[in-house]
Amino acid sequence: MTTETPPNPTAPKPSPRSRAFPVVLGLVTAAIGGFFCFHMASAYLRIKATHEWPEVPCLITRSHIVEFQPVPNVSPRYRLDVEFFYEFEGQSLQSNLLRSRERTTTKRDQAEQWQARFPAGSEAICHVNPDDPSHAVLELESLAVGYTIWFPGLFVVGGLGMAWRALRRQ
């Protein structure tokens, strides 16, 4: 048996104005969390689609490390410049994508490890986009973005909870 405490008639009632700030803050927090959830879900679905692309053998014809400096006075960055040829549905095609998004590092030895995996003259397996066969990649990206979507989801739940609690206040 639960008993509810009767409302205290002498307690001051919160003005609508004093509720506005926590409601707006909660809704803004939820909106920002929702924005990040949406973008993380979009990235996850895009990456997941690449994991379903058909695999075909390919021949790597070029593989060398490129050093570049994106802005002055920072450490140089390295990326693997690769080119490979493959056949898909009777077409001979070529691509130069290691991944869907460019992969760079500040560590030259890391780039050398990438190059060791895909040396020029070697054969590898590439993943071909069936909707655009000229788009093929050698490596698939991690699905980890989908496993971390819970974090911005906390902001959505927390923000909506904050707004709900402020609106429910007597």
C-alpha positions as CSV (number, residue, x, y, z in Angstrom):
1,M,0.0,0.0,0.0
2,T,1.5,3.3,-1.1
3,T,0.5,6.6,0.3
4,E,1.0,9.8,-1.5
5,T,2.0,12.9,0.3
6,P,-0.6,15.6,0.0
7,P,0.5,18.7,-1.8
8,N,1.8,21.4,0.5
9,P,-0.5,24.4,0.1
10,T,2.2,26.8,1.5
11,A,4.9,25.6,-0.9
12,P,5.6,28.1,-3.7
13,K,4.5,27.0,-7.1
14,P,7.2,27.1,-9.8
15,S,6.5,29.7,-12.4
16,P,6.3,28.7,-16.0
17,R,9.5,30.7,-16.5
18,S,11.5,28.7,-14.0
19,R,10.5,25.5,-15.9
20,A,11.4,26.9,-19.3
21,F,15.2,26.7,-18.8
22,P,15.4,23.0,-17.8
23,V,12.9,22.1,-20.5
24,V,14.8,23.9,-23.2
25,L,18.1,22.6,-21.9
26,G,16.8,19.0,-21.9
27,L,15.3,19.3,-25.4
28,V,18.6,20.8,-26.8
29,T,20.6,18.1,-25.1
30,A,18.3,15.4,-26.6
31,A,18.5,17.1,-30.1
32,I,22.3,17.1,-30.0
33,G,22.3,13.5,-28.9
34,G,19.8,12.7,-31.7
35,F,22.0,14.4,-34.3
36,F,25.0,12.3,-33.3
37,C,22.8,9.1,-33.2
38,F,21.6,9.8,-36.7
39,H,25.0,10.4,-38.1
40,M,26.5,7.4,-36.4
41,A,23.6,5.2,-37.6
42,S,24.1,6.5,-41.1
43,A,27.8,5.7,-41.0
44,Y,27.1,2.3,-39.6
45,L,24.7,1.4,-42.3
46,R,27.1,2.7,-45.0
47,I,29.9,0.6,-43.6
48,K,27.7,-2.4,-43.1
49,A,26.7,-2.3,-46.8
50,T,30.4,-2.5,-47.9
51,H,30.7,-5.7,-45.9
52,E,28.1,-7.3,-48.2
53,W,29.9,-6.3,-51.4
54,P,31.2,-9.2,-53.6
55,E,34.8,-10.2,-53.2
56,V,36.9,-10.5,-56.3
57,P,40.6,-11.2,-56.8
58,C,42.7,-8.2,-57.8
59,L,46.3,-7.4,-58.8
60,I,48.1,-4.6,-57.0
61,T,50.2,-2.6,-59.5
62,R,51.3,0.3,-57.3
63,S,52.0,0.5,-53.6
64,H,54.0,3.3,-52.0
65,I,53.9,5.5,-49.0
66,V,53.1,9.2,-49.4
67,E,54.2,11.7,-46.8
68,F,52.3,14.9,-46.6
69,Q,51.8,17.8,-44.2
70,P,48.1,18.9,-44.1
71,V,48.9,22.2,-42.3
72,P,52.2,23.9,-41.6
73,N,54.1,23.2,-38.3
74,V,52.5,19.8,-37.6
75,S,53.9,16.3,-37.7
76,P,53.9,14.8,-41.2
77,R,51.2,12.3,-42.0
78,Y,51.5,9.1,-44.1
79,R,49.1,7.3,-46.3
80,L,49.4,4.3,-48.6
81,D,49.0,5.2,-52.3
82,V,47.8,2.0,-53.9
83,E,46.4,1.0,-57.3
84,F,44.9,-2.3,-58.3
85,F,43.2,-3.9,-61.2
86,Y,40.3,-6.4,-61.0
87,E,37.5,-7.9,-63.2
88,F,33.9,-7.6,-62.3
89,E,31.0,-8.9,-64.5
90,G,33.3,-9.1,-67.5
91,Q,34.7,-5.6,-67.1
92,S,38.4,-4.8,-66.4
93,L,38.5,-2.1,-63.9
94,Q,41.0,-0.3,-61.6
95,S,40.7,1.5,-58.3
96,N,43.1,3.3,-55.9
97,L,41.1,3.0,-52.7
98,L,42.6,1.3,-49.7
99,R,39.3,2.0,-47.8
100,S,36.2,4.0,-48.5
101,R,37.6,6.8,-46.4
102,E,41.2,7.9,-46.6
103,R,43.4,6.2,-44.0
104,T,46.3,8.2,-42.6
105,T,48.7,8.0,-39.7
106,T,51.4,10.0,-38.1
107,K,53.6,6.9,-37.7
108,R,55.7,5.9,-40.7
109,D,56.1,2.3,-39.4
110,Q,52.3,2.0,-39.4
111,A,52.1,3.0,-43.0
112,E,54.9,0.6,-43.8
113,Q,52.8,-2.2,-42.2
114,W,50.0,-1.3,-44.6
115,Q,52.4,-1.4,-47.5
116,A,53.7,-4.8,-46.4
117,R,50.1,-6.1,-46.6
118,F,49.6,-4.9,-50.1
119,P,53.0,-4.8,-52.0
120,A,53.1,-4.0,-55.7
121,G,52.9,-7.1,-57.8
122,S,50.9,-9.1,-55.3
123,E,47.4,-10.5,-55.5
124,A,44.7,-9.6,-53.0
125,I,41.0,-9.7,-52.5
126,C,39.0,-6.5,-53.1
127,H,35.4,-5.7,-52.4
128,V,33.4,-4.2,-55.3
129,N,30.4,-2.0,-55.0
130,P,27.8,-3.8,-57.2
131,D,25.9,-0.6,-57.8
132,D,29.1,1.2,-59.0
133,P,31.7,-1.4,-60.0
134,S,34.4,1.3,-60.5
135,H,34.3,1.7,-56.7
136,A,36.3,-1.1,-55.0
137,V,38.3,-1.2,-51.8
138,L,41.0,-3.4,-50.4
139,E,40.0,-3.1,-46.7
140,L,36.7,-3.0,-45.0
141,E,36.1,-0.5,-42.2
142,S,35.3,-1.5,-38.7
143,L,31.6,-1.7,-37.6
144,A,32.6,-0.3,-34.2
145,V,30.6,2.9,-34.9
146,G,27.5,0.9,-34.6
147,Y,28.6,-0.5,-31.2
148,T,29.1,2.9,-29.7
149,I,25.8,4.6,-30.7
150,W,24.6,4.0,-27.2
151,F,26.7,6.9,-26.0
152,P,24.9,9.7,-27.8
153,G,21.7,7.8,-27.1
154,L,22.3,8.5,-23.4
155,F,22.1,12.2,-24.2
156,V,18.8,11.7,-26.0
157,V,17.3,9.7,-23.0
158,G,18.8,12.1,-20.4
159,G,17.7,15.2,-22.2
160,L,14.1,14.0,-22.7
161,G,14.1,12.9,-19.1
162,M,15.2,16.3,-17.9
163,A,12.5,18.0,-20.0
164,W,9.8,15.6,-18.8
165,R,10.8,16.0,-15.2
166,A,10.7,19.8,-15.5
167,L,7.3,19.7,-17.1
168,R,5.9,17.4,-14.5
169,R,7.0,19.6,-11.6
170,Q,4.0,21.0,-9.7
